[in-house]
Each structure stands twice: as structure tokens, then as C-alpha cells.
Amino acid sequence: QVQLVESGGGSVPPGGSLRLSCAASGYLFSLGKSLAWFRQAPGEEREGVAAINVGAGLVEYADSVKGRFTITKDNDKNTVYLQMNSLKLEDTAMYYCAATGARVRVGLYTRPPLSSADYDYWGQGTQVTVSS
């Protein structure tokens, strides 16, 4: 049984930083797979924030976070991270970790998808609040 557990959320002022972690159990970090972070603010649709291809480590970011957020992975720890710097008020949301399943295979040198439809496994989310 696949389980994704997020941690690291919290409340920070604008300009602050947070590092989110997503520990995966029952899920092998292997070629063809992708992990991603999504977020959803109240009344808004879920938005893909960052994704990483397990194979070659290629990454993809939403335009709104480019240059501020960094997604990384640790295959040995089965964990994916999201370093968030220069946080803005509009970054406030519930952040979810997601992983692809057997129906989506990401090529070794293919940029990972940022569409929620491509991800089969989801964590429960961790709240990020940016406020002054």
C-alpha cells in the first residue's frame, strides 16, 4: 500500500522560507516515475507547483514559483522535498505530495508532468500560510 506523508508546513511572514518533505512508503523510486507537489487554496483549483522525474532528475515548475521553489529527491530515503524561498502571500495553500502510478510512465529524459490527472497517489497535505 502506497503512503505519502507530508511535513514541514507552517506559518511564515512574506519573504520567509519553508522546506516541505514527503516521505513515501510502499512506493519504489524507479525509472518511469514522477513525484510532484501540488497546492490548493480555498475556493481555487488544485495547481501543480513542481515535479521531478525519478529517472534523470529533470524538473518542472509552475511559472508562479520559478526561481523561488526547488524540488529535490533522496532515493535512499524515499523522500521528495520542496524548498520554498521568498514566500509570498499568494503561496498560502494546502500543499500536497503526489506520485505517478503504473498507468503513467515518464521517459528517462522527459520533463515530468504537472497535471493532477497524471498522478495516482496523494498525501493528506500540509498547510502553508504566508501572512504579515
Secondary structure, DSSP 8 states (H G I E B T S, - for coil): --EEEEE--EEE-TT--EEEEEEEES----TT-EEEEEEE-TTS--EEEEEEETTT--EEE-GGGTTTEEEEEETTTTEEEEEE-S--GGG-EEEEEEE--TT----TTS-----GGG--EE---EEEEE--
